[in-house]
């Protein structure tokens, strides 16, 4: 969502701030701005609605330089998308602030500050913070003012503040939103994401909940939530060089779809042997935890939730223990009955998803005996706060619509399933068979990707459609849900995923020539049931698009378009069959001319409620 960049150096930091914002574009945003401390005792800012390039062009036309500055990409929560709501926000001409998060008591604070004479220029909750800090300025300077102000904030925040009267420091704080310090030589940096600082440092300090930091060129001072000076370890992170290089691909999403064969190899590397899953891959203590596990609760949001929903079929089929799957934003606000020896699993690409992180913290309080996270960022909050963590190892996923992270999540959930199944009598032969299938899976995905041209041609039939229905049965039902999500995320076509057996319970009423029906039909035990469901669609004049196993006897005929997917073990079918749905969504979006990598109103990482 929103992104923060800050820098204090002897050199001009404007290029550093702009490049940092560009590296944060993948998170999703609608406007961008910078503020720099000037030698004349003022803070100057520039703000633009739209892409970071608009801000960059503004600065090219009228350069703004300085050795200390803060910058921001905004994803609107309070207040519409317009320049007055764009960060940085200011109090007077000398105090500027950028903020990620949501302040829940901002109305009360706003009314109080207005009664004291403060005039608000925006509709945001963020502007409250900068005026509150200004109101707290006194003998203790900026650091003391920020410390006093944040004590009055209810909600989630990561903030960075600069003041012309103290032109050598940025003061920052976090509670509920990520913030990281980048260490340089004679210069230091701040950002909401390490990727923002890739060009200037590889050494980082990850701030913890409640931390307050005083950032200067030659020193970094950090205080804990208890106002005690603390030392936080710095970590060296080497980042892949090609994540932000599209190569020959038109979009990051396209690149990430086609990267999946290699990505799946990398996420399985070191985790499977010739015939078995290697337990050590899940970390020290995994064996003891899995030995105790008698039930599982999986909590996630969005695409990760659909991955969890697939895993429920696997776990209850292969392991035979109860598996509960919850949407994080619902789990955290309801009373939950916890079975003895239940393992709590979170799935989050970023590791900072607000609802998922909150659910994890609740789970640790209400009786789950252990926690495990499946994540892509080893330095994230969920990793640090979970008993066990397994990394996706997919590199940075730049496209907002998740593709490679989803298939990697499924791989790791299947590995977890196999480790648990050993303890519940599934047998070595079954594990060996599935491991063999996993080894062959990258080649199978390559074969699916060979359908790209045919799917691109097929996708033209969706350009004028306003609705779509995705159908699946069994473990392919969550894949249908994911396919629908992809289509609506990037093409803005209204799409729904349904269990095919539910057609007669409502959705069949919607079938007409404006609602194509897309079905995933592997050759499994439910194929004949699905075939009957599709006949119900055909009989009512619906237009069918079927992705089917080559042995399933589906064939193209009037009103029915069939593309054959290579034969694959039914257990692995969800991983293979989601790929053509990703391609379909991608090509429809390209034909419709939408912003594929940064779809409207969406963010890559949802770090606020």
TARARA-V60348 format. One record per residue. RES is the residue in one letter. NEAR is the number of other C-alpha atoms within 8 Angstrom. Layout:
RES;NEAR + RES;NEAR
This chain:
X;12 + X;12 + X;14 + X;17 + X;15 + X;14 + X;15 + X;17 + X;12 + X;8 + X;6 + X;10 + X;14 + X;11 + X;7 + X;9 + X;15 + X;11 + X;9 + X;12 + X;17 + X;9 + X;9 + X;13 + X;10 + X;12 + X;13 + X;17 + X;15 + X;12 + X;17 + X;19 + X;15 + X;14 + X;13 + X;15 + X;16 + X;11 + X;5 + X;4 + X;9 + X;10 + X;14 + X;10 + X;9 + X;10 + X;13 + X;13 + X;12 + X;8 + X;10 + X;14 + X;6 + X;10 + X;13 + X;9 + X;8 + X;10 + X;10 + X;7 + X;6 + X;6 + X;7 + X;8 + X;9 + X;12 + X;13 + X;16 + X;16 + X;18 + X;17 + X;16 + X;17 + X;13 + X;12 + X;9 + X;7 + X;7 + X;9 + X;8 + X;10 + X;8 + X;9 + X;6 + X;12 + X;15 + X;15 + X;15 + X;11 + X;12 + X;10 + X;5 + X;8 + X;12 + X;14 + X;14 + X;15 + X;15 + X;12 + X;12 + X;13 + X;12 + X;12 + X;8 + X;9 + X;10 + X;8 + X;7 + X;10 + X;9 + X;8 + X;8 + X;12 + X;10 + X;7 + X;6 + X;6 + X;8 + X;5 + X;7 + X;6 + X;8 + X;10 + X;10 + X;11 + X;11 + X;12 + X;12 + X;10 + X;14 + X;12 + X;11 + X;13 + X;10 + X;7 + X;11 + X;11 + X;7 + X;4 + X;8 + X;8 + X;11 + X;9 + X;11 + X;15 + X;11 + X;9 + X;10 + X;12 + X;7 + X;6 + X;6 + X;10 + X;7 + X;10 + X;13 + X;14 + X;16 + X;11 + X;14 + X;12 + X;15 + X;14 + X;12 + X;6 + X;8 + X;9 + X;8 + X;13 + X;14 + X;14 + X;12 + X;13 + X;17 + X;11 + X;11 + X;14 + X;12 + X;13 + X;13 + X;12 + X;15 + X;12 + X;10 + X;6 + X;8 + X;13 + X;16 + X;14 + X;13 + X;15 + X;12 + X;12 + X;10 + X;8 + X;15 + X;14 + X;9 + X;5 + X;7 + X;10 + X;11 + X;11 + X;14 + X;12 + X;10 + X;11 + X;7 + X;9 + X;9 + X;13 + X;13 + X;11 + X;12 + X;14 + X;12 + X;12 + X;8 + X;6 + X;8 + X;9 + X;12 + X;12 + X;13 + X;9 + X;5 + X;6 + X;7 + X;8 + X;8 + X;5 + X;8 + X;5 + X;8 + X;7 + X;7 + X;7 + X;5 + X;5 + X;6 + X;6 + X;6 + X;10 + X;7 + X;6 + X;11 + X;4 + X;4 + X;8 + X;7 + X;9 + X;12 + X;14 + X;11 + X;11 + X;12 + X;12 + X;8 + X;9 + X;12 + X;12 + X;8 + X;12 + X;13 + X;10 + X;9 + X;14 + X;10 + X;7 + X;7 + X;11 + X;11 + X;8 + X;7 + X;10 + X;9 + X;12 + X;9 + X;10 + X;8 + X;8 + X;9 + X;10 + X;7 + X;7 + X;11 + X;8 + X;7 + X;10 + X;9 + X;8 + X;7 + X;11 + X;10 + X;12 + X;13 + X;12 + X;13 + X;17 + X;14 + X;13 + X;6 + X;10 + X;13 + X;14 + X;12 + X;12 + X;15 + X;11 + X;14 + X;12 + X;11 + X;10 + X;13 + X;14 + X;11 + X;7 + X;10 + X;15 + X;9 + X;9 + X;9 + X;11 + X;8 + X;11 + X;11 + X;10 + X;12 + X;10 + X;8 + X;12 + X;10 + X;6 + X;6 + X;5 + X;5 + X;4 + X;8 + X;6 + X;8 + X;10 + X;14 + X;15 + X;15 + X;12 + X;13 + X;16 + X;15 + X;10 + X;10 + X;13 + X;15 + X;12 + X;12 + X;13 + X;16 + X;12 + X;9 + X;13 + X;13 + X;8 + X;9 + X;10 + X;11 + X;7 + X;7 + X;7 + X;14 + X;10 + X;10 + X;14 + X;13 + X;14 + X;15 + X;16 + X;14 + X;10 + X;7 + X;7 + X;10 + X;10 + X;12 + X;14 + X;7 + X;6 + X;11 + X;7 + X;13 + X;12 + X;12 + X;10 + X;12 + X;8 + X;13 + X;7 + X;5 + X;11 + X;11 + X;13 + X;15 + X;10 + X;9 + X;10 + X;13 + X;12 + X;11 + X;11 + X;13 + X;13 + X;13 + X;12 + X;13 + X;10 + X;10 + X;9 + X;8 + X;13 + X;12 + X;11 + X;12 + X;14 + X;11 + X;8 + X;8 + X;7 + X;11 + X;8 + X;7 + X;6 + X;8 + X;13 + X;11 + X;9 + X;10 + X;13 + X;10 + X;11 + X;9 + X;8 + X;8 + X;10 + X;13 + X;8 + X;11 + X;12 + X;9 + X;10 + X;13 + X;10 + X;7 + X;10 + X;10 + X;7 + X;7 + X;12 + X;12 + X;7 + X;8 + X;11 + X;9 + X;7 + X;9 + X;9 + X;5 + X;11 + X;8 + X;10 + X;15 + X;13 + X;15 + X;14 + X;18 + X;11 + X;8 + X;12 + X;12 + X;14 + X;13 + X;14 + X;16 + X;13 + X;12 + X;14 + X;14 + X;12 + X;12 + X;17 + X;11 + X;9 + X;15 + X;13 + X;7 + X;10 + X;9 + X;12 + X;10 + X;16 + X;13 + X;12 + X;11 + X;9 + X;9 + X;11 + X;7 + X;6 + X;8 + X;9 + X;9 + X;5 + X;7 + X;14 + X;10 + X;8 + X;9 + X;14 + X;16 + X;14 + X;12 + X;12 + X;12 + X;12 + X;12 + X;12 + X;6 + X;5 + X;9 + X;11 + X;7 + X;8 + X;13 + X;8 + X;8 + X;11 + X;9 + X;8 + X;8 + X;14 + X;12 + X;7 + X;8 + X;10 + X;14 + X;13 + X;14 + X;12 + X;12 + X;15 + X;14 + X;13 + X;9 + X;6 + X;10 + X;5 + X;6 + X;7 + X;7 + X;6 + X;5 + X;9 + X;12 + X;11 + X;11 + X;9 + X;8 + X;11 + X;9 + X;9 + X;10 + X;8 + X;9 + X;7 + X;10 + X;11 + X;12 + X;10 + X;12 + X;12 + X;11 + X;12 + X;13 + X;10 + X;12 + X;13 + X;12 + X;13 + X;14 + X;11 + X;15 + X;14 + X;9 + X;8 + X;8 + X;6 + X;9 + X;9 + X;13 + X;13 + X;11 + X;12 + X;5 + X;7 + X;9 + X;13 + X;11 + X;10 + X;10 + X;11 + X;10 + X;6
